[in-house]
Amino acid sequence: MTDCLAVAAGGAIGAVCRFLISRLPIGSDDGFPLKTFIVNITGCFLIGLAAALALKHFSSSPKLVLFLKVGICGGFTTFSSFALETGGLMEKGAWLTAAAYVILSVTVGIAALFAAQFLAERFF
């Protein structure tokens, strides 16, 4: 039960942060879903950092790891929005923007994950 509470508390924090970013007055005229892109790349970086720090410093605190990885990162990032926005771009015929969004999201997301792990190993 305490595992569920740790995830729920982290999820609330992640979801509120996600909501606040959705309110930022940024965007692009070409329909590129910039806010979701920023959220998902940031989430990839954060989960990479959390995973690396969990191995190095928090292995004895599984509830903290659940709070960070499943709770905060899970509540913050949003694959469903990514899929919905990609589908919307495709329905509008913006195939190039949709393809760029998918390719950039996956490649930059994985790069952010590895960058966070690299930084965690070197500096934390």
Secondary structure per residue as TSV (DSSP state, phi and psi in degrees):
chain	resnum	aa	ss	phi	psi
A	1	M	-	360.0	-38.1
A	2	T	H	-68.4	-28.3
A	3	D	H	-62.1	-43.4
A	4	C	H	-62.4	-39.2
A	5	L	H	-67.1	-38.1
A	6	A	H	-63.5	-44.4
A	7	V	H	-65.3	-43.5
A	8	A	H	-63.0	-42.8
A	9	A	H	-64.2	-45.6
A	10	G	H	-65.1	-40.6
A	11	G	H	-61.3	-38.7
A	12	A	H	-63.1	-43.8
A	13	I	H	-62.7	-47.8
A	14	G	H	-61.7	-42.5
A	15	A	H	-66.2	-40.0
A	16	V	H	-66.7	-41.5
A	17	C	H	-61.2	-41.8
A	18	R	H	-60.3	-45.7
A	19	F	H	-60.8	-44.1
A	20	L	H	-63.6	-39.1
A	21	I	H	-65.6	-34.9
A	22	S	H	-64.9	-18.1
A	23	R	T	-91.0	-6.6
A	24	L	S	-65.7	141.1
A	25	P	S	-82.7	59.8
A	26	I	-	-126.5	158.1
A	27	G	-	168.3	-177.2
A	28	S	-	-131.4	152.7
A	29	D	T	-75.8	-16.8
A	30	D	T	-88.3	3.0
A	31	G	-	88.3	1.3
A	32	F	-	-63.3	126.1
A	33	P	-	-74.3	74.1
A	34	L	H	-62.4	-41.5
A	35	K	H	-65.2	-44.6
A	36	T	H	-65.5	-38.6
A	37	F	H	-59.3	-48.1
A	38	I	H	-61.3	-44.7
A	39	V	H	-60.3	-48.6
A	40	N	H	-69.1	-36.5
A	41	I	H	-69.4	-43.4
A	42	T	H	-60.8	-41.9
A	43	G	H	-62.4	-39.3
A	44	C	H	-62.2	-42.7
A	45	F	H	-63.3	-46.5
A	46	L	H	-64.4	-40.5
A	47	I	H	-71.3	-32.5
A	48	G	H	-64.1	-42.4
A	49	L	H	-65.1	-45.9
A	50	A	H	-61.9	-41.6
A	51	A	H	-65.0	-44.0
A	52	A	H	-66.4	-42.8
A	53	L	H	-68.9	-33.0
A	54	A	H	-62.4	-43.2
A	55	L	H	-66.1	-38.0
A	56	K	H	-85.9	-38.1
A	57	H	T	-125.9	-26.3
A	58	F	-	-115.2	20.6
A	59	S	T	-63.3	-22.6
A	60	S	T	-89.2	3.4
A	61	S	-	-127.5	74.5
A	62	P	H	-63.6	-27.8
A	63	K	H	-68.4	-36.7
A	64	L	H	-65.5	-40.3
A	65	V	H	-63.7	-43.4
A	66	L	I	-61.0	-44.2
A	67	F	I	-56.9	-45.8
A	68	L	I	-75.7	-53.4
A	69	K	I	-77.3	-56.0
A	70	V	I	-79.0	-42.9
A	71	G	I	-72.4	-74.4
A	72	I	I	-62.9	-53.7
A	73	C	I	-66.6	-39.0
A	74	G	H	-66.8	-39.0
A	75	G	H	-75.3	-24.3
A	76	F	H	-83.3	-48.5
A	77	T	-	-81.0	163.7
A	78	T	-	-150.9	96.4
A	79	F	H	-71.7	-33.0
A	80	S	H	-64.9	-39.8
A	81	S	H	-65.6	-40.4
A	82	F	H	-56.8	-47.0
A	83	A	H	-66.3	-43.4
A	84	L	H	-62.8	-45.3
A	85	E	H	-68.0	-38.2
A	86	T	H	-63.0	-45.8
A	87	G	H	-60.5	-40.4
A	88	G	H	-62.6	-41.8
A	89	L	H	-62.3	-41.8
A	90	M	H	-66.1	-41.1
A	91	E	H	-62.7	-31.4
A	92	K	T	-81.1	-5.0
A	93	G	T	84.2	10.8
A	94	A	-	-88.6	62.6
A	95	W	H	-63.0	-39.1
A	96	L	H	-66.4	-43.5
A	97	T	H	-64.5	-42.1
A	98	A	H	-61.1	-45.8
A	99	A	H	-63.8	-42.7
A	100	A	H	-62.0	-41.1
A	101	Y	H	-62.1	-46.5
A	102	V	H	-65.1	-49.8
A	103	I	H	-63.9	-45.8
A	104	L	H	-66.1	-40.9
A	105	S	H	-60.3	-45.0
A	106	V	H	-71.9	-50.3
A	107	T	H	-70.2	-44.9
A	108	V	H	-70.2	-34.9
A	109	G	H	-61.9	-46.0
A	110	I	H	-67.7	-38.6
A	111	A	H	-62.5	-40.3
A	112	A	H	-63.9	-40.3
A	113	L	H	-59.5	-49.9
A	114	F	H	-67.1	-36.2
A	115	A	H	-62.5	-42.8
A	116	A	H	-64.0	-42.9
A	117	Q	H	-64.6	-40.1
A	118	F	H	-61.4	-48.0
A	119	L	H	-63.9	-39.8
A	120	A	H	-64.0	-41.2
A	121	E	H	-66.5	-34.2
A	122	R	H	-85.7	-35.6
A	123	F	H	-117.1	-10.8
A	124	F	-	-118.0	360.0
